[in-house]
Amino acid sequence: MDPLFNQEERELIKLVNYFKKRGEIMIIENKLGEEYKQMLETCDKLVEHLQAHAKNRDVVIKEREQLKGMVRDNAQCPSCKSAAQLKLAGTEKNEQGWTSNRYKCRKCNITFVWNAPNNPWDMIPYVESFVDNMQKKLENEEVDDLSKQQTMAALEQMKGNLGKLKRKWCISSKNTS
């Protein structure tokens, strides 16, 4: 049996196979008419659909794990500015509903929440809001041309990375539906 199946799916396939075999035996013994052969085909289709579902679920789970690996925190302690002594202490949701990592600095013995989301589905709106805020600041503030060009180049790079993240997320979310 396919290792991708969960326990309920395995039990369902066992039941389907049992009733299929019983149906075949009953048709051979002439206890059921030939019109019940459609039931046997339906049993085969059900097993095929379960296999397709299990494969799709496995692909989605793998892509979700890959997406989780795309977002990395470059967290550092707000007190000592070090990342060497940080320990992941959990997660918290902020007022926007984004999930962020909570860290404990072993050197300073403080706990803090890193301000960036820890997953791609929250990272997309976070980066979009960050880019919008930076563009508004560039438009409103008087900044020299060199700094403005560097900031615009960084924003374009962020937009490119955001596009990659959106494409990857859209591919993954299409597989779930």
N, C-alpha and C positions, 0 to 999 in steps of 0.2 A: 504494500500500500504506500502511496505517496507520502513522504515525510513532511510535506507542507501542510497536510490536513491537521486541523485541531481535533480534539477528542470528540466533539459533537459530530463533526463531519465524518470521522471514521465510523462512528456508530450508525450514522445515517446510511453510509455506503454499505455497511454490513447488512442492514435491514433491506436495502434496495436489492442487493445481490441475493439475499435469502428469498425475497418474494419473486424475483426474476426466475430463480431456479425452480421454486415451487410452481410458478406459472408454466414453465417449460415442461415440467413433469406432468402437470395436469393436462396440458394440451396433448402430450404424447399419449396419455391414458384416456383421452377423449372425454375428460370431465369438463373441459372448457372448450369453447368453439374457436375456430380460426380467427375470429374477430378480435380475440384477446392478444393476438400477436403484436398489435399496436401498443399494448401495455409493456411488452418486452422492449420495444424501441424507445418508449418513453423512459424506461429505467436506464437504458444506455445514455440517452440524452441528459438525464439528470446527473449521472456520474460525470459526463463530459463537462457540464456546466459547473459542477463542484470543483473539478480539476482546474478549469479556467479561472474560477474565482480564487482558488488557493494560490495559483501562480501570480495572478494580479496583485493579491494581497502581499505576497512575498516581495514583489518588485516595489510596491509602494513603501513597504517597511524599510527596504534597503535604501531607497532614494531618500526617505525621511532621515535615516541615520547619516547619509551622506550630506544632506542639507544641514543637519545639526553640526557636522564637522566643518562646514564652511564658515560659520560665525565663531570667531575666537575673541575672547576678552584679552586686552592688553592691560589688565588691571594693575594698579599700583596703589600702595597705601597713601592716603591723603596726608598722613603725618610725616612718615619717613621717606616717602617717594620711592620705596623699594618694592619690587615684585617678587623677590626671592623668598620671603617668609610668609607668603600668602597661602591660606588654606580655604578651599571652597566650603562655606558653612551653610549653604542652602540657596533658596531663591525667594524673591519677593516681587509682587506686582506693584507698579507705581500708579499714579492717578490716571494715566492714559490707558492702563490695562496691559502694559508691556511687562513681560517677565524678565527680571534682571537677576544676576548672581549676587549673592551676599558673601563677603569674604571676611576672614579673621586674620589680622596681622599678628603673627606670633612674636614679632619683635616689639611692637608698640602695645600689644594686647588690647586692640580695639576691633570692633566689628563695623563694617561699612557695606553699603550697597553700591555696586558699580553702576554708573548712570546709563550704560548702554544695554539694550536687550541681549538675551543670550540665545536667541533662536531666529531663523530667517523670516518667519511669518510676522514677528514683531519688528525685526530689523528693517523691513521694507518701509513701513510708515515712519520709523525713527529716522532713517537716512533721508527720506523725502522731506520731513519737517526740518532736518538739519540743513539740507541744501536750500530750502526756501528761506530759512532764517538768514543764512549766509548771503544769499542774493539780495535780500532786503537790506541787510547791513551795508553791503557794497553800494547799493543805490542811495542810501540815506546818508552815509558818512563820507566825509572828504578824506580820501586815501590817495597816497601818491601812486603814480602809474605802475611802477615796478611791483609794489605790493598787490595792487589790483590785478595785474596780469598773473602773478603767481597764484593768487587766490582763485582766479577764474580757471586757471589750468588745473588746480587741485579739485575744484568743483566739477569740471568736465570729467576728470578721472573718477570722481565719486559717482557721477551720473552713469558712466560706463559700467562701473562695478554694480551699481543699482540695477542697471539693465540686465546684466548677467544673472544677478540674483532673482530678478523677476522672471526671466526666461526659465531658469531652473525650477523656480517655484511653480510657474504655470504648467510646466511639463509634469511635475509631480502631482499637482492638484488635479490635472486632467485624468491621470491614471486612477485617482480615487473615485471619480464619478463614473 
